[in-house]
Amino acid sequence: VEKIRKVLKEASENHMYYNYINPQTGKWCQKQASVGALGDSFYEYLLKSWVLSGKKDEQARSMYEDAMKAAEESMLRKTPTTNLMYFGEQRSGRLDPQMGHLACFIGGVYVLSALSGAVSSNSSIKNQMEIAQSIGKTCRESYIRTATGLGPETFHFERVDVEAKSLRDNEKYYILRPEVIETWFYLWRSTHDQIYRDWAWDAIISLEKYCRLDGGYSGIRDVYSASVTHDDVQQSFFIAETLKYLLLIYSDDSFISLDTYVFNTEAHPFRIRTL
């Protein structure tokens, strides 16, 4: 792990980490970056490695703080009219104003960062919570701007008339993903604001109405059509993550407490080291 981190730190450009690296040369293959697909777990595990170590893995914490600052400067934006905050995707120095459902998990990372004290000042902690809440709201908008109340795989921000909506047919599907629910879980645990339970309940109603079948739950091909077509696939992460985070939103804080456990990227709880 230390060797991999060393290679990545040496390759980073002002603490910016890209999605593809040549394992032979240790150089970036292309300048594409994202906190969603291909890049998400990198940021997540830097923070969670530090938390899991009982806050002893200072290298992980430092890399996390620097990497997130660089990601914010490069990819975090707000829409000019409605102030929806989102993480776009960097492509060769150009920001693509789209956000994937996968990237919606990042709100939960910000909450955990603030709760654990991974950032270096009280003002930073406040800022982290504001970002988390804003991302949670943006991802909620991607859900309620559909006919089914479930969010698409990818949504855009380049046009006012399609903010937080998909532009292409191959982006409109929902495959029972957990990331939005995950962020709402962390926001509920940290704020106890009833709105996050309300949003989760709306998602449950939509899941029951549009995804439940006799043999389980299925993804749907177009969230913008109330006459749904199912893909006939129940993803393993639906039970491991989506349903688990929904359960936890309505559970007592002491049940798998964030003071005692840290969740890996597939929502399996690991006990935080105390020695």
N, C-alpha and C positions, 0 to 999 in steps of 0.2 A: 504494500500500500504506500509506504513512504517513497519507494522508488517511482511509482506511478505519479504520485503528487509532485515529486521533484521534476519529472519530465514535463508535466503539465504547467507547472509554475514557470519553468524556463521558456516554454513555448508561448505563454500568455503574453498578450500585448496590452499593457496598462491594465492588467488583471482581467482582461477580456478573454473568455474561453469559447472556442468555436466547436461545432458539432462533430467534425471529422478530423482525425489526426493520423498521419502515416506512422504505423508502429515500427517501421524500419528507420526512419529518419527523425522521428519526434517532431516533425513539422506539420503545420495545418495543411490539410488537403484543399480546403476551400474556406472562404470567410463567410460561413453561414452560422448564425447563432440563434438560440431560442431557449426560453424557459419551459417550453412545451415539448413536443415530440423530439426525441434524440438528445435533448439537453437537460430535461427536467430533473432526473434523479441525481445528476452531478451536484446541483445546488442543494438538493434535499439532503443528500448523504453527507455533505460537508458539515452541515448544521447538526444532523442527527448523530454523526460519529462523535462529535464533541459532547452532545447531551448524553449519549450512551456511555461514554467514558467516565461519566461523573464529572464532566467539565474539566478533564485533565488533558484532552487532546487539543492543545492550544494551536497547533499547526492547522487543524481542520477549522477551528473557529476563525482564525485570522484569514485563511483562504476564503471562507464563506463570506465574511464581512466585505473583503475587498472585491470578490467576484460579484456580489449583489450590488455594490455601489456602481461597478462598471456596467452591469446589466441594466440598472435603472437609468443611468445616463444615456445608454445606447438604445434602449428598447421601451422604456416606460413612458407612456404618453397619455394625454387627456384629449377628448374630442372638444373642438372649439365651442360648440353650441350647448351641448348637454353635460359636459364635464364627466363623461364616462371614462374611467381610467382603464387602460389595457396595456398588456405587454405585446408589442409587435414582434416581428422576426427580422433579424439582420441578414441581408443578402449582399455580400460584397460592398459593404459600406452604405447600402441603401435600406431604409426601413420599410418593410412590407406591413401595412396597417391591417393585419389580420391576427386573430388569436384563436388558438385551438382549444377545444374542450379540455384537453390534457393540461394546458397551461393554467386552468382555473384552480389547480391544486395549490398554486403559489401563494394564495391568500393564507392558507393554513400554515405554510412555512413561515410567513411573516409573523403570524400569531405566536408560533412556537419560539421563534427567535426573540420576540419581545418578552414572552413569559419566562424564558430561560436566562435572559440577560446576555445574549450573545452579542448585542450591540453595545457600544462603549459610552453612551450617555443617555440621560433621561429624555432629552429632546429627540434622540434617535428612536427610542422606544415608542414615544408618542407618534412619530412619523411612521414607524413600522405598522402600528395598529391602524392608522389612517389608511395606509396603502391596502392592508388586509381587508378592511371594511369596504373600501372602494372597489377592489377586485371582486369581493363577494357580491356587491350590488351589480356590477357589470355583468357577471356571469348569470345572475338572476334575470337580468334584462334579456339575455340570450334565450332564456327559457320562456319568459312570458310573452315574447314577441313571436311565438309560434302558435299554431293551431292546437297543438297537443300539450303545451305546457312543459315540454321536454326540449333540451337544448341540442343544437346541431353540432356536428363534428368540428366545424370551422365557421367563424363569423368575422365580419369585416367592419371597417370604420372609415373607409375612404370616401364614402358618400353619406350625406345627412339622411337621405331617405332609406338607407339600408344599414344604419348603425346597429351593431350587435346582431346582424342577420347574415345568413349565407348568401353568396352570389351565384354559386354554381350548383348544379344538380348533384354532383359527387361530393358535396359538403353537407348535405341536408339530413344525413342519417344519424340515428342515435343507437348506440350499441350497449346500453345499460351502464354507461361509464359512471364512475364514482366521484370524479374530481371536484365537481361543484358541491356535492353533498359533503365531501371531506372538508372543504374550506368552511362551510356553514357549521360543521361540527366544532372546529377549532374556535370559530367566532362565538358560538353558543357557550362553550366552556369558559371562554375568557371574559365575556361580557354579560351573560345571562339575559341578553336582550331577546324578548319573546319573538321578535320578528324572524329570527333564524329558525325557530321551531315552526313558525307559521309557513315559512318558505319550504321547509322540509316536508311539511304536511301536504302542501300543494303538489310537491313532486311525487309523494306517495299516491295521492289520488290519481295523478296522471299515469303513473306506472301501472296501477290497478286497472285503469280504464283502457289504456292503449297497448300495454305490453303483456298483460297476464293472459295466459292460455291454459288449456286443460293440463298440459304437461309441464308447465313452468312459466318462465318469462322470456319474451323474445325482443330483440332489437327491432326497430322500425326504419324503413327506408327513406321516409320524408316526414320530418317533424312539422312541416308547414301544411300538411293535409290531414284533416280529421278522419278521413277514410283511409286508415293506415294499411300499409302492406308490410307484413312481418318478414324478417330475414330468417326466421326459424332457428336462431342460434341464441342459447343462453350462455353468455361468457362466464368463465370461472371467476373473474373478478367481481361479478355481480353479487355473488354470495360472500366472497372474501372481503370485499370492500364496501360496495354500495349499500347492501343491507346492514352490514356491521356499523357503518357510520350513521345510518338512519337510527338503528337501535341505540347507539351511544348518545345521540342528540336528545333522546327522551329518557336516558338513564341518569342516575345520580352521579355526581362528579367523582365519587369515590370508586365507582365501577370502572376498572382499568384507568386509574388516576394518571394524569399527565405528570404528576410529581414522582411517580414510581415507574412508569413505563414510557417507552418511546416506540412509535409505530414505524415499521419499515415501509417501503414504498408500496407493498401489497397489503398493508394494514395489519400485519402480524405484530403483536406487542412483544417487546423485549424489555426485560427488567433493567433499569438503569443501575450501573455499577456504583457501589457505595464504598468500596475499599480504595 
